[in-house]
Amino acid sequence: MFDHTSRYYELETATLITAEGRHLSYKRRRFLPQAETLSRVLEMRVKEGDRLDTLAADLLGDPEQYWQICDANNAMNPFDLTAEIGRTLHIAQTQI
């Protein structure tokens, strides 16, 4: 269902059976890891024009891994991470 690099890959798949007998498959909820429990490998400061996808491409080798930067900084909204120039971002060891 999800690629092995997806944040949803390892989540359990569950099934809901409706009153009409239909089987609906879904992934269970993903809880954000506590950033303090992740192994930080780098810190960087946000510069003018930084975007999470380009940072992820440069630092993690894949722009779609931006979610790992979010997890390492306890961010629910990815855009908050680059909104403030000079903010320090933590980069954690990849989780995949």
C-alpha positions as CSV (number, residue, x, y, z in Angstrom):
1,M,0.0,0.0,0.0
2,F,2.8,2.4,0.9
3,D,6.4,2.6,-0.3
4,H,9.0,1.4,2.3
5,T,10.2,5.0,2.7
6,S,6.8,6.3,3.7
7,R,6.1,7.3,7.3
8,Y,3.0,5.1,7.1
9,Y,4.7,2.0,5.8
10,E,5.1,0.2,9.2
11,L,1.6,1.1,10.5
12,E,-0.8,-1.8,11.0
13,T,-3.5,-2.2,8.5
14,A,-6.9,-2.6,10.1
15,T,-10.3,-3.5,8.6
16,L,-13.7,-2.1,9.5
17,I,-16.8,-4.1,8.6
18,T,-19.8,-1.8,7.9
19,A,-23.4,-2.7,8.8
20,E,-23.9,-3.6,5.2
21,G,-21.0,-6.1,5.4
22,R,-18.5,-4.1,3.4
23,H,-14.8,-4.5,4.4
24,L,-13.0,-1.2,4.5
25,S,-9.2,-1.3,5.0
26,Y,-7.3,1.6,6.6
27,K,-4.0,2.3,8.3
28,R,-4.0,2.8,12.0
29,R,-3.2,6.3,13.3
30,R,0.5,7.4,13.3
31,F,1.7,9.1,16.5
32,L,4.5,11.6,16.2
33,P,7.7,10.4,17.8
34,Q,9.1,12.6,20.5
35,A,12.0,14.4,18.9
36,E,14.1,14.1,22.1
37,T,14.2,10.3,21.6
38,L,15.6,10.5,18.1
39,S,19.4,10.4,17.4
40,R,20.3,13.9,16.2
41,V,23.1,14.0,13.7
42,L,23.1,17.6,12.5
43,E,21.8,21.1,13.3
44,M,21.3,23.8,10.7
45,R,19.9,27.3,10.6
46,V,17.1,28.2,8.2
47,K,18.2,30.6,5.5
48,E,16.1,32.8,3.2
49,G,14.4,30.6,0.5
50,D,14.9,27.3,2.3
51,R,12.2,24.7,1.7
52,L,11.8,21.4,3.5
53,D,11.8,19.4,0.3
54,T,15.1,20.8,-0.9
55,L,16.6,20.5,2.6
56,A,15.5,16.8,2.7
57,A,16.9,16.3,-0.8
58,D,20.3,17.8,0.2
59,L,20.5,16.3,3.7
60,L,18.7,13.0,3.4
61,G,19.0,12.3,-0.3
62,D,15.2,12.3,-1.0
63,P,12.8,15.3,-1.0
64,E,9.9,13.1,0.1
65,Q,11.7,12.5,3.4
66,Y,10.9,16.0,4.6
67,W,8.6,14.4,7.2
68,Q,11.7,13.2,9.0
69,I,12.8,16.8,9.6
70,C,9.3,17.5,10.9
71,D,9.5,14.6,13.3
72,A,13.0,15.7,14.5
73,N,11.6,19.1,15.4
74,N,8.2,18.1,16.8
75,A,6.4,19.9,13.9
76,M,2.8,19.2,13.0
77,N,2.9,21.9,10.3
78,P,5.9,21.6,8.0
79,F,5.7,25.2,6.9
80,D,6.3,26.5,10.4
81,L,9.8,25.1,10.3
82,T,11.1,27.4,7.5
83,A,8.9,30.4,8.4
84,E,11.5,32.0,10.7
85,I,14.9,32.8,9.2
86,G,17.6,31.8,11.6
87,R,15.7,29.1,13.3
88,T,17.7,26.0,14.2
89,L,16.5,22.8,12.8
90,H,17.6,19.4,14.1
91,I,18.2,16.6,11.6
92,A,17.9,13.1,13.1
93,Q,19.3,9.8,11.9
94,T,17.0,8.5,9.2
95,Q,14.2,6.3,10.5
96,I,13.9,4.1,7.4
